[in-house]
Amino acid sequence: MKEYILKTNTDGTKVTVRDVQLVLLEMLKDIDEICRKHNIPYYLTGGSCLGAVRHDGFIPWDDDADIGMLYEDYVRFIEVLKQELDPQKYYFQCFDTHKEYNVCIPAMKIRKRGTYLKEVNTLLQNRCKDGDGLFIDVFLVDYIDERKWVDFLCRMKAYLYMGVITLFENIRINPVFLKKRFVRFSRRYSRRNKDSKLIGYDLNWTFNSPLHPVVYVKDEIYPVQYHKFEDIELPIPKNPKALLDIEISVNHMSYPPEKMQQPKHIVDINLNSEEK
């Protein structure tokens, strides 16, 4: 297997993508145990789902892990984490618990204590004071209006929120009032569409074109199924192709050109210390 080196330390030791993946795998196992215990449905999404389907584990050059869940399950998930997540091993950050958290990124980051990670991200840096540990992203999905033009207009408004919030964030002002308004706007939109057959990334996620949002038929995602992932089984959508066609590409089973087979999320990494 090709070795993807993320960092060479001053003592000559190296941190590889596989080193990161093994820590992420441990985290996924612990999260899965909590979700199974409390019957909280979730699934691997994005590159993690593609890794399960195409590689029965991580994509060899993938340096992160993503899971998704419905907002109604996410609400329970937060409360369960407060009780069940081992504080000696992990901590988590989200707007519900950290008002400095940026609402324009994935809804939650579950972080590994005793590690440090700097992302490839200059505009949306972590403002939470309790750490920058290696993390798993938790993406929110919620109900989507079946009328594409309505969804488009709402997502355009979400883009305006994102732009203003990001501006304030980058001049070191925490626009809590605007963040709360943005979150309420997203929740109201989804509540109005609770009878829709469609679900997708909630309006707070503004990194896909409003003309091509991440939206799928709910019955293609749920109920989730468990699929081989490294040395365990983890949940993926009922029909993973429906998700991957939208999130990755209709040609997702084909490998990308070799020059694109590279890790892309990490600038700096330390798996043994929170010190930078």
Buried (B, 14 or more C-beta within 10 A) or exposed (E): EEEBEBBEEEEEEEBBBBBBBBBBBEBBBBBBEBBEEBEBBBBBBBBBBBBBBBBEBBBBBBBBBBBBBBBEBBEBBBEBBEEBBEEEEBBBBBBBBBEBBBBBBBBBBBBBBBBBBBBEEEEBEBBBEBBBBBBBBBBBBBBBBEEBEBBBEBBEBBBEBBEEBBEBBEEEEBBEEBBEEBBEBBBEBBEEBEEBEBBBBBBBBBEBEBEEBBBBBBEBBBEBEBBBBBEEBBBBBBBBEBBBBBBBEEEBEEEBEEEEBEBEBBEEBBBEEBEE
